[in-house]
Every structure is written in C-alpha cells, then in structure tokens.
Amino acid sequence: MKRRQFIQSTAGAGVTFAAGLLPFAARAASLRVVVVGGGMAGAAVAKFIRLWSKGEISVSLIEKDTSYVSNILSNEVVTGKRPSIDSLAYSYTALTTKYGVQRIQGTVTGIDDINKTVTYETPAGSNSVLTYDRLVLAPGLDFDLMPGMTSASQYDTTVPHAWKAGVQTTLLRNQLLAMPDWQNVVITVPLAPYRCPPGPYERACVIADWLRTRKPNSKVVMLDANPEIQAQKTNF
Ligand SMILES: Cc1cc2nc3c(=O)[nH]c(=O)nc-3n(C[C@H](O)[C@H](O)[C@H](O)COP(=O)(O)OP(=O)(O)OC[C@H]3O[C@@H](n4cnc5c(N)ncnc54)[C@H](O)[C@@H]3O)c2cc1C
C-alpha cells in the first residue's frame, strides 16, 4: 500500500491504532510532524503531509537557510547561460501561506528519540527544543575532504565541488572565466552510489561545450572511480 493511500484510508475510516487507541482523525488534530531540512525532499514531505491530512496534522519544518537554492539548472550558471544563481533561489512563503507549514529557521544540532525532541540553534545563536510525534530527517548530504585538503572551507575558496548550488556555483563560474586558454578542468566522479548519477557527466559535457568555443586549447579531464558511465550512457 502506498503511503498516500494509507493516510487517506486511515483518515477516512477512522482506523484505530494499537498504540494510541484513538481514531486517527481524533489523534490527527494534535499530531505534530517535524521535518528537518527544507530541500527538495523535506519541502515535498511537509507540503504533502499538510495536503493529504487536509490540514489536520501540524507540520514544522526546520531549515537552516533563509531560502533554498536549486541544483537543477545550476549548470546554466556555470556556463553563463543564466546570469546569476539568485534566479534559482526559492523562498518558503508558499509552504507557509498556502499549505500552513510552520517554518522555523534554525540548524538542528541534536535529536532525542526517546523523549521525541529536536534541538536546534536559532540564527541568533540560542538553543530551542521542539517536540514531535513523527520526525522526518531530510538534511541532504555533506562532503568528505578530498585527499590533500585540510579544511572543508577550501571548497568555498579554491576547489568548489559546486554540487550544492549557491556560492560555489558562482565560484566555479568565475574560475572558468579566469583560467587561461590552455589549462584543464578536472572533474572527479566518486564510486557509486552517489547523489544524482548523471550529474558529473552532464556537467562535464556542458563545460566541455563551453570550452570548445571560449577556450579551445583547454579540455575537461574526468577521473571516474567507476568502471563505466553511471547514467544515460549512450547520451553522455
Ligand atoms: C548540478 C546538479 C543538478 C541536478 N539536477 C537535477 C535534476 O535535474 N533533477 C533532479 O531530480 N535532481 C537533480 N539533482 C539532484 C537533486 O538536487 C538532489 O537529489 C536533491 O537536492 C536532494 O534533495 P534533499 O532534500 O535530499 O537534499 P537538499 O536538496 O540538499 O536539501 C537539504 C536541506 O537540508 C538543510 N539542512 C542540512 N542540515 C541541516 C540541519 N542540521 N538543520 C537544518 N537544516 C539542515 C540544507 O540547508 C538543505 O536546504 C541535481 C543535483 C546537482 C548537484
């Protein structure tokens, strides 16, 4: 049974839960879901729990940033087709005004799954605690240091991976513009599984295409940990 059908059928029929022994509709009014991370996954979960519960389940979304910058189409910023990364930033206004999600800006620092609480740090630097009935963790991913790197801050200054759209996308763009017409672009591909299998190959193609006319003596070198292309093999 799909989750959607499950929620719809239980809400409609007033199914009782062994643990709570209250009809779902009655419990739902006081149920609180906390979602950590307002990216594609977290925002979608928050929206559809509100929609499918017909507003009966309260949803709090804790996200550290003020807006979400979409990875999708960020390659257009890398190649200059899109003038700025700002056009890929999305606010959380629709989630709050249209769907009634409670948006909290903060960085989650701890979870107590016995007492069902989440601790987060507010932008002002203080700690707050939120209780939940159900918790959804959707914080995306973080990056390990590459061999030879000493600090993650190097990703923001010298070797942008730009797999999280934002400042690094712009940095990569500026590095491409500044490089002389003989230097090469090296792209590494980690061993699968990794997020967005076509990502590195797509980026290699768009940068190579850009270099072809802008810096014809430069090229893209791919260091791929995988034995073969991981997605859309024929296409790439
Ligand atoms: C260049 C590129 C192109 C892509 N193109 C496509 C595409 O065309 N189509 C497609 O479907 N996918 C595409 N993807 C993949 C897609 O971007 C990811 O699969 C998607 O972003 C994953 O969503 P997520 O919600 O899990 O994580 P994210 O989108 O990374 O969101 C995680 C969120 O959690 C927040 N967060 C993290 N830690 C905390 C914390 N402790 N407290 C509070 N908040 C926190 C972050 O600020 C962030 O907003 C692409 C990816 C890249 C890199």
The ligand as an SDF file (V2000), in Angstrom:
LIG
                    3D

 53 58  0  0  0  0  0  0  0  0999 V2000
   24.2670   20.0860  -10.5120 C   0  0  0  0  0  0  0  0  0  0  0  0
   23.0760   19.2500  -10.0770 C   0  0  0  0  0  0  0  0  0  0  0  0
   21.9910   19.1130  -10.9240 C   0  0  0  0  0  0  0  0  0  0  0  0
   20.8870   18.3480  -10.5230 C   0  0  0  0  0  0  0  0  0  0  0  0
   19.8420   18.2420  -11.3870 N   0  0  0  0  0  0  0  0  0  0  0  0
   18.7600   17.5360  -11.0140 C   0  0  0  0  0  0  0  0  0  0  0  0
   17.6350   17.4190  -11.8900 C   0  0  0  0  0  0  0  0  0  0  0  0
   17.6320   17.9450  -12.9980 O   0  0  0  0  0  0  0  0  0  0  0  0
   16.5570   16.7140  -11.4470 N   0  0  0  0  0  0  0  0  0  0  0  0
   16.5230   16.1140  -10.2080 C   0  0  0  0  0  0  0  0  0  0  0  0
   15.5200   15.4940   -9.8590 O   0  0  0  0  0  0  0  0  0  0  0  0
   17.5740   16.2110   -9.3640 N   0  0  0  0  0  0  0  0  0  0  0  0
   18.6870   16.8800   -9.7300 C   0  0  0  0  0  0  0  0  0  0  0  0
   19.7440   16.9590   -8.8840 N   0  0  0  0  0  0  0  0  0  0  0  0
   19.7070   16.2230   -7.6060 C   0  0  0  0  0  0  0  0  0  0  0  0
   18.9160   16.9860   -6.5560 C   0  0  0  0  0  0  0  0  0  0  0  0
   19.4240   18.3000   -6.4100 O   0  0  0  0  0  0  0  0  0  0  0  0
   19.0230   16.2430   -5.2230 C   0  0  0  0  0  0  0  0  0  0  0  0
   18.6450   14.9030   -5.3870 O   0  0  0  0  0  0  0  0  0  0  0  0
   18.1230   16.8980   -4.1810 C   0  0  0  0  0  0  0  0  0  0  0  0
   18.5260   18.2280   -3.9490 O   0  0  0  0  0  0  0  0  0  0  0  0
   18.1520   16.1130   -2.8760 C   0  0  0  0  0  0  0  0  0  0  0  0
   17.1980   16.7120   -2.0170 O   0  0  0  0  0  0  0  0  0  0  0  0
   17.3240   16.6610   -0.4480 P   0  0  0  0  0  0  0  0  0  0  0  0
   16.1260   17.3720    0.0850 O   0  0  0  0  0  0  0  0  0  0  0  0
   17.6120   15.2740   -0.0030 O   0  0  0  0  0  0  0  0  0  0  0  0
   18.6570   17.4660   -0.0880 O   0  0  0  0  0  0  0  0  0  0  0  0
   18.9630   19.0040   -0.3290 P   0  0  0  0  0  0  0  0  0  0  0  0
   18.2590   19.4970   -1.5270 O   0  0  0  0  0  0  0  0  0  0  0  0
   20.4440   19.1410   -0.2660 O   0  0  0  0  0  0  0  0  0  0  0  0
   18.3370   19.7250    0.9350 O   0  0  0  0  0  0  0  0  0  0  0  0
   18.8120   19.5160    2.2260 C   0  0  0  0  0  0  0  0  0  0  0  0
   18.3850   20.7100    3.0830 C   0  0  0  0  0  0  0  0  0  0  0  0
   18.6370   20.4170    4.4460 O   0  0  0  0  0  0  0  0  0  0  0  0
   19.1520   21.5820    5.0740 C   0  0  0  0  0  0  0  0  0  0  0  0
   19.9200   21.1570    6.2430 N   0  0  0  0  0  0  0  0  0  0  0  0
   21.0270   20.3750    6.2770 C   0  0  0  0  0  0  0  0  0  0  0  0
   21.4340   20.1610    7.5400 N   0  0  0  0  0  0  0  0  0  0  0  0
   20.5500   20.8180    8.3320 C   0  0  0  0  0  0  0  0  0  0  0  0
   20.4430   20.9710    9.7550 C   0  0  0  0  0  0  0  0  0  0  0  0
   21.3130   20.3900   10.5970 N   0  0  0  0  0  0  0  0  0  0  0  0
   19.4230   21.7150   10.2340 N   0  0  0  0  0  0  0  0  0  0  0  0
   18.5290   22.2980    9.3970 C   0  0  0  0  0  0  0  0  0  0  0  0
   18.5930   22.1840    8.0510 N   0  0  0  0  0  0  0  0  0  0  0  0
   19.5880   21.4520    7.5280 C   0  0  0  0  0  0  0  0  0  0  0  0
   20.0190   22.2250    3.9910 C   0  0  0  0  0  0  0  0  0  0  0  0
   20.2180   23.6080    4.2460 O   0  0  0  0  0  0  0  0  0  0  0  0
   19.1670   21.9770    2.7450 C   0  0  0  0  0  0  0  0  0  0  0  0
   18.2580   23.0290    2.4820 O   0  0  0  0  0  0  0  0  0  0  0  0
   20.8760   17.7080   -9.2460 C   0  0  0  0  0  0  0  0  0  0  0  0
   21.9740   17.8640   -8.3950 C   0  0  0  0  0  0  0  0  0  0  0  0
   23.0690   18.6230   -8.7920 C   0  0  0  0  0  0  0  0  0  0  0  0
   24.2110   18.7690   -7.8400 C   0  0  0  0  0  0  0  0  0  0  0  0
  1  2  1  0
  2  3  1  0
  2 52  2  0
  3  4  2  0
  4  5  1  0
  4 50  1  0
  5  6  2  0
  6  7  1  0
  6 13  1  0
  7  8  2  0
  7  9  1  0
  9 10  1  0
 10 11  2  0
 10 12  1  0
 12 13  2  0
 13 14  1  0
 14 15  1  0
 14 50  1  0
 15 16  1  0
 16 17  1  0
 16 18  1  0
 18 19  1  0
 18 20  1  0
 20 21  1  0
 20 22  1  0
 22 23  1  0
 23 24  1  0
 24 25  2  0
 24 26  1  0
 24 27  1  0
 27 28  1  0
 28 29  2  0
 28 30  1  0
 28 31  1  0
 31 32  1  0
 32 33  1  0
 33 34  1  0
 33 48  1  0
 34 35  1  0
 35 36  1  0
 35 46  1  0
 36 37  1  0
 36 45  1  0
 37 38  2  0
 38 39  1  0
 39 40  1  0
 39 45  2  0
 40 41  1  0
 40 42  2  0
 42 43  1  0
 43 44  2  0
 44 45  1  0
 46 47  1  0
 46 48  1  0
 48 49  1  0
 50 51  2  0
 51 52  1  0
 52 53  1  0
M  END
$$$$
